[in-house]
Amino acid sequence: MARLPRRLGYGEEATLVEHLDELRTRIIVSLVALTIGVTIAYIFHHRLVHWLEQPLPPERRHLITFGVAEPFMTSLWVSIWAGLGLALPVLLWQLWGFLAPAVEENSQRFVAMFVAFGSALFVAGVAFGYFLALPAALHFLTNYDSNLFNIQIRARDYISFAIGVLVAVGVVFELPIFVLALVRLGILTTRGLRNNRRLGYFLVAVVAVLLPGIDPVTTIVEALPLMVLYEGSIWLAVFVERRWGTARDPLEPIPE
């Protein structure tokens, strides 16, 4: 019976063949996890589709399809995205298990903290997109010039749009992680961030415009939390920069 791959310790030596065998095993584990995730998601795909329909105005929630294979392909597409979400913890764990031996133990705790913080931010972003940004966009877009058009919503196009908005908002909620990483690498400083607030807010506004959802209502709804996140990132960077600066090595734990 094949065993799950063991994570090597920091500095532990292994041959090229052993590394390749570990990589192969981790890829197999990841593919199995992804397959199980997609299978579970497909079993409940009707609930997932209904869940994605909820942000639509009540009179627009009956999606339509035009192709013979479109119902199946649309449900499969939803299941793949949901299955990827279910399998993501396993995928990230396998990736980290392969890369962790190259990182010092103190740095491993630092990375783990960032991953946990980033995961929480992503979930918060998806929730914000689902409950606020997406309904605002759909209300505006699906009622725009309704006296001129017979508005019917195609399932494939709507689901691609909805997933795109949710994923994009979740990713841009990672702004604090991005800012902290640049400060940690020395590319940015907290003094520079504070002195260039106007430029930072301008860039945040540009990002909000580039997000899925081309209407002004959605852009404003997405821009406001990004500005709050940017301001919070500055003060969070000030705090962690001071802690990093108090130790000989920024990645070493702070003495009590």
C-alpha positions, 0 to 999 in steps of 0.5 A: 500500500502506497504511503503518503509523502513525508515532508522532509525537515529543513536541510534534510538531504535527499537524492534527485530520485527521491525528490522526483518520487515525492513530487509524483506522489504529491501530484497524484494526491492532488489529482485524487483530491481534485477528482473527489472535490469535483465529484462531490460538487457535481452531486450537489451542482443543482444547489450550487447553480441555485446558490449562484442565481440568488444574487439575481433579481427574483424575476431573472433567476430562471436562466436559459440555455441555447445549445444541446450540450450547454446544460451539461457543460454549464453544470460541469463548469460549476462543479469544476470550480466548486471542486477546485475550491473544495480541494484547494486546502489539499493542493496548497498543503501538498505544494507547501509540503514539497517547498517547506524543506527549503525554508527555515523553521522560523520562516515557516511559521511566518509563511504559515501566518501569511497563508492563514491571513490570506485565506481569511481575506480571500473568504471575506472577499468572496463573501463581500462579492456575493452579498454586496458587489454582485447583487449591486451589479446585477440589479443595475445591469439586468434592469438597464434599458429594460423598456428597450430589450427583452432581457433574458439571461443565458446560464453559461454567460451569467455563471462565468460573470458571477464566478469571475466577480467572486474570484476577482474580488477575493483576489483583490482582498489580498491587497494587505498581503501584497503590501506586506510582502513588498514591505518585507522585501524592502521594495516599499516602506511604510514612510513611502506608503504614507507619503504617497497615499494619493497615488495609492488611492488612484491605483486602487481606483484603477484596480476597481475599474478593471474588475469584472462589472463594468457599470459605475455602481459596481465599480464604486461598491468594489472601490470602497472596501479596497480603499479601506483595505489599502489604508489598513494595509499601511497601518498593518505594515507600520506595526509589522515593520516595527516588529521586524526591525526590533530583531536581528533577523526579521524572521526570528521571533521577537524576544519576550 
